[in-house]
């Protein structure tokens, strides 16, 4: 039986500096703040 990780388990993995999920989260945060990459325009909501 495989146990599904809880949201708290996922958060623990993200906060653990020895886990690869931490590196992925840090990379994602740094690219969101990178001024050389423009944010996505997203879909236009036309009313």
C-alpha positions in Angstrom: 0.0 0.0 0.0 1.3 3.4 -0.9 0.5 6.3 1.4 -0.3 9.6 -0.3 1.6 12.4 1.2 -0.4 15.0 3.0 -0.1 18.7 2.3 1.9 19.0 5.4 4.3 16.3 4.2 4.7 18.2 0.9 5.4 21.5 2.8 8.0 19.7 4.9 9.7 18.5 1.8 9.7 21.9 0.3 11.2 23.5 3.4 13.9 20.8 3.9 17.2 22.1 2.4 18.4 18.5 1.8 15.4 17.7 -0.4 15.2 18.2 -4.2 11.8 19.7 -3.8 13.4 22.6 -1.9 15.7 23.4 -4.8 12.8 23.4 -7.3 10.8 25.7 -5.1 13.7 28.1 -4.6 14.4 28.1 -8.4 10.7 28.8 -9.1 10.6 31.7 -6.6 13.8 33.3 -8.1 12.5 33.1 -11.7 9.2 34.8 -10.6 11.2 37.8 -9.4 13.6 37.9 -12.4 13.0 41.2 -14.2 14.6 39.8 -17.4 11.7 37.4 -17.9 8.4 39.1 -18.6 5.3 37.7 -16.8 2.7 35.8 -18.8 -0.1 38.0 -20.1 -2.6 35.3 -19.4 -6.0 35.0 -21.1 -7.9 38.2 -21.6 -11.4 38.2 -20.0 -13.6 39.9 -22.5 -17.1 40.8 -21.2 
